[in-house]
Structures are given as structure tokens and as C-alpha cells.
Amino acid sequence: MPYLNNDGDSRLNNFHTEPKMYVAESTGTEGKVNYLAIGAFGLVLTIGSIFIAMAVS
């Protein structure tokens, strides 16, 4: 059972095992360009949707 203590005396271990920590790497230029392209596409899509909604109503 994963929640038993490893001491062999069958006590319950109420503490969770902590995940392994890591340092996040910074985004490179290629990732920043991708974020910019996705943001531009989202902006065009949003403005287009608003324009269509205004044209229909």
C-alpha cells in the first residue's frame, strides 16, 4: 500500500510525496514569434466576429 510508512511498523503516512522540482527555461525567439502569431490570429478572429455580428444585426 502506498500510504503505509516504510519503517515496517505499519503506521499510516499522512504526508504526500512532493514532486521533483525543476527550473523552467525561458522562451526562445521561435516561441515568442509563435505567441505573437497566435495572438495576431486571435485578434483578427475576434474583430472579424464582431464585424460580422454588427453586419448581421
C-alpha positions in Angstrom: 0.0 0.0 0.0 1.5 3.4 -1.0 0.2 5.2 2.1 2.0 3.0 4.7 5.2 4.1 6.3 8.4 2.5 5.1 9.6 1.9 8.7 7.9 -1.5 8.8 5.7 -0.7 11.8 2.6 -0.3 9.6 1.9 3.4 10.6 0.0 5.5 8.1 1.9 8.1 6.3 -0.4 11.2 6.0 2.2 13.3 4.1 2.1 13.3 0.4 5.3 12.8 -1.6 6.4 16.1 -3.1 7.0 16.3 -6.8 10.5 16.8 -8.2 11.3 20.5 -8.7 12.8 21.9 -11.9 13.8 25.3 -13.2 11.7 26.5 -16.1 13.6 27.5 -19.2 13.0 30.9 -20.8 11.1 31.1 -24.1 13.4 31.4 -27.1 12.8 33.7 -30.1 11.0 31.0 -32.0 8.5 30.6 -29.2 7.9 34.3 -28.9 7.2 34.5 -32.6 4.7 31.7 -32.3 3.0 33.5 -29.4 2.8 36.7 -31.5 1.3 34.9 -34.5 -1.3 33.2 -32.3 -2.2 36.5 -30.7 -2.5 38.2 -34.1 -4.7 35.4 -35.4 -6.9 35.6 -32.3 -7.2 39.4 -32.6 -8.2 39.1 -36.3 -10.7 36.4 -35.5 -12.3 38.5 -32.7 -12.5 41.6 -34.7 -13.9 39.7 -37.6 -16.6 38.1 -35.4 -17.6 41.5 -34.1 -17.8 42.9 -37.6 -20.0 40.0 -38.8 -22.2 40.3 -35.8 -22.7 44.1 -36.4 -23.3 43.5 -40.1 -26.0 40.9 -39.5 -27.9 42.8 -36.9 
